[in-house]
Amino acid sequence: MSIRKLAAAVLMLMLPVLALGACGTADKNEPKNAEEAVAMHKELMAQENAILAENTKLWEQVFAAADKGMTLQEDGKNYGDFLLKTIDTVKERFTEDELKLLKGEAEKIRDIENKLTMIEKKYPDAAQKSSDNDMSMPSDNGSTGNFPSFEGKDLDGNEIKSDELFSGNAVTVVNFWFTTCSPCVGELSELDALNKELSGKGGSLIGINSFTLDGDEAAISEAKAVLKKKGVSYRNVYFDSGSKAGKFVENVYAYPTTYVVDRSGSIVGEPIVGAVTGKTQMEKLKSLIDQCIAADTR
């Protein structure tokens, strides 16, 4: 299974848990109260991610053709409209059936985005509370043991060895993401700020974009464009999908997922599943970071 198909598959695995019967949610009326708004916001986000997780090869062609500065989100515009516009610029690349499918899915996303905007205008805290309430699903990787060692590169081609990376930091935060995952991209700015905070405490943060494994040049270019747009300065790394670390990625069943690793390469606590844009998720992450730093004896 390719990394791109894997990313789509793992996201689909998490949707039954996150969506809680998301099918048909887009047809509901406006939420009646704040609690209902949060639940509806979460379900709509799950629907949108499900759409982008299907027919991955077709979506890759769309994203590859997009303005790299706007690959995932055109600020202030409906994302569905952006996708429809981009699809139209490369319509000759698709068969009639493929084009019909992509346009239909983009129109669904446009409707979802309109509903999300409605919810966020009426209940400004809904988006954050939706993230705060994300379920913390355990990964098959477990919460103990060592992070698998790897030898890879950062997105600029510089050699990276996990042993040197981990041993050089009191704590290393490892964030798993992929380029077409909206919650993943949505937390990049918070993660960059966290990395700057960690640098003063003897720690650092790295990203692992599952699309870039094996050094996929197109995926690396797309990831770098998104990172640049979001102003991210921390390193993102990749390695062979067939390595132990690559197999570890296969067992990350929800995105984004964030691990805390100590100087010896041991995983500290449970992984943080879901975006850290929510207060609860960020507090959990910082608690593990503080725990790791306090236990560091060097």
N, C-alpha and C positions, 0 to 999 in steps of 0.2 A: 504494500500500500504506500502510495506517495505521501510525502509530508502534507501536501495541500489537501489530499483526500482525507488524511488522518485528522487534520484540523477541523474539517467539516464534520467528520464522524464524531469526534469527541464533543463538539458543540451540540450536535444532535442528541447525544447521550445525556447532556445536562438539561435539555429543554423540558422533558417531562417533569423534572423536579422544580425547575424555576417557573415554568409557565402555569402549572397547576390547572390544566385544562384551558390553555390559552386559545384553542380553536374557537372562533366566533367572538372573541373579545372585542375585535374592532367594530362589531356591530352594536355593541352596547351603547346606551345613552350616556350622557355626561355623568360623572361620579356625583353621588349625593353628599359625600362628606370627605374629609381629609384621608381617612383610613381607606376608603374605597378608591380614592385617587391614587394612593401609593400602590395598591394592589393592581389597579388597571395600568399604571405606568410600567410596573415590572413586567406584566404580561405582554404589553405592546412591544417593549424592548426585546423580549424573548422571541416574539413573532418576527421582528425585523432581522434579528440575528439568524433565525432559522432560514429565512429567505436567502440571505447572503451565504449561508453555509451549504446551500444546495447548488447544483450545477456549477461547481467551482471553476472548472476549466473555462466556461463561458464568461463568468464574472472576471476571471483573471485577464481576459482579453479586453474587457471593458476598462478595468482599472489601469491596464498597461497603456491604454490610449488616452487616459485622462491627463489633464494638466497636473504634473507631479506635485505642484504646490497645493493642489486641491483634491488629491487622490481619494480621500475619505470624506471630507466634509467641506462644503463651501459655506463659510461663516455667514450667518444671516439669511441663508436660502434654504428652501426645502430640499432635503437630500434626494428625495425621489425625483424632483425636477432636474437636479444636477445629473442623476443617473440617466434619465431619459434623454437629456441633451447630449451626454457623452455617447450613449448608445447610438444616437442618430448620426454622430460624426463618423462612426465606424461600421455602419449598417451593412456595408458591402462585404464585410468579413464573415457574416453569418448567413445561414440558410434562412429561408422564409419561416420555418418552424422555430428555429433558434431565436430569430428576431422577435417573433410573436411572444415567445416565452419570456425573454428578457424584458420586453416592454410591459408585459402583464405584471411581472414581479416588481418592476420599478414603480408601476402605478400603485401597487399594494403598499409599497414603502412610502410613497407620497401620501397616501391616505393615513397610514400609521403616524407619519411625522406630523400631519395636521392635527391628529388627535393628541399626540404628545404635547404639541405646542398649546393646544387648548387646556390640557390638564395643568401644564406648568404656569400658564398665565393665571388660572383660577386658584391654583394651589402651588405657590412658588417653592415650597419645601418638598414637594412630592418626589422630584428627581433624586435629591440627596437621601431622603428617607427610604426610597426604593433601594438604593445601594446599601444603606445602613442595615436593612433587613435581609440582605442576601443570605441564603442558607450556606453554611460552611460544610461542604461535602468533602469527606476525606478522599484523598487520592490513594490508588492502589500502591503508590510508592511508600506509603506509611509516613509517620511523623518522626521516626527515629532512624538511626543508621547514618551512613555517610552519603553525601552527594557524590555520584559517580565521577571519577576523575576523567578529564578530557584534555586533549590537545587540539586547539582550533585556532580561529582567527577572529579579530574584530571586523567590523564592516568596512574598515579601511585597509584590510589585508595584513594587519600586524599580528604576529604570532601570540597566542594566549595559551598558557598552561594552567590548569586549575590548581595544581599543587602550589604554584608560585602565587597565584591570585588569592587563594584562601589564606595561606600562611602569612601573607603580607598585610592582612586586615584583621582587626579585632572582631569584626562582623562583616559578612558579605550578604547583601540582599539580592536574591535571584528572582527576577520577574519573567514569567512565561507569557507571551502574547503572540498574536498574529495580526497581519496588516489590515484585514477586513473585519476585524472584531471591534465594534464600536465602543464597548466598555473598556477594552484594552487601550484604545487610542485616547479615550476620554480621561484616563488616569495618568497619561505620560507626563503632564506638567507637574502633577503632585509628586510623582516619582523623581523627577529631576530636582525638585526642591528638597526632597528627602535625601537625595544623593549629596547635595551641597551641605546639608546638615550633618550627614554621616562623615564627610571628609574632615570635619573638625573633631571627630570622636574616634578617629583611627579606623573608619569603616568605609565601605563603598557599595554601590549598587550596580548590577549589570542586568541587561535584558537579553533574553533568548527568544528570538522570533522564529517560530516553528517553520515558517515558509522558507527561511534562509538556510536551513540545514543542507549540507553537502555543497555549500557555496553557490547556490542558485543565483546567477548574476542578475536576472530580472527581478527576482524577489528582493535581493540586496538593494538594488536601485530604488525599488518602491519603498522599502523600509526606511532607507536613508532619507528619502523625500519627506515621508511622514514625520520622522524624527526631527528633521530640519524645520518643518512647518510648526511643530510644537515647541521648538526651542530646546530640544533635549541635548544635553552634553555628555551624559554618562555612556559608557561603552555598551555596545550590543555585540554578542559573540555568536559564532556558529561552529559546528563540528559535524562529523560524519553521522548520518542517520543510523548507520549500522553499528556504531560504537555503543558502549554501555550507557553513555550519557544520552545517545540518540534513542536507545530503547527506553530510557527513563522518560523522555519526552512523550513517547507513545502512551505512557500510563498517566499522563496529565489529562484528566477527564473533564476539566472545565477551564475556561479562559475568561479573564486572566487568573493566574494562580501565582502566588508569591511565596518563596521559601526564605528562611533565615538560616545562614550557615556560619559556623564558628571557624576559628583559625585552623583547627585540625581537619576541617572539611565535614564535620558532623552537622546534620540537620537539627535545628533547635525548634522544638514544639511542633504544633500542627501547621500545615500550610494555610495561608490566607487565601481563601477561594472567593473570587469576586473583586470588583474594583475597589481600590482604597480611597476613592473619592468620598465615600461615606465615612462619617465620623467613627462609627463602631469598628469598621474594618481597619482604619488607620490606627486607632487606639490599640487594637490587637497586635498589629504589626510593630508598633513602637514599643509595646510591652515586651515582645520577644527580642527586639533589638537591645533594649536596656538589660534584659536578662542575660543575653549573650555577652555584652560588654562587661557587665559586672562579674561574670565568671571567667573572663579572660585574665590569665596570670602573667602574660608577658608585658 
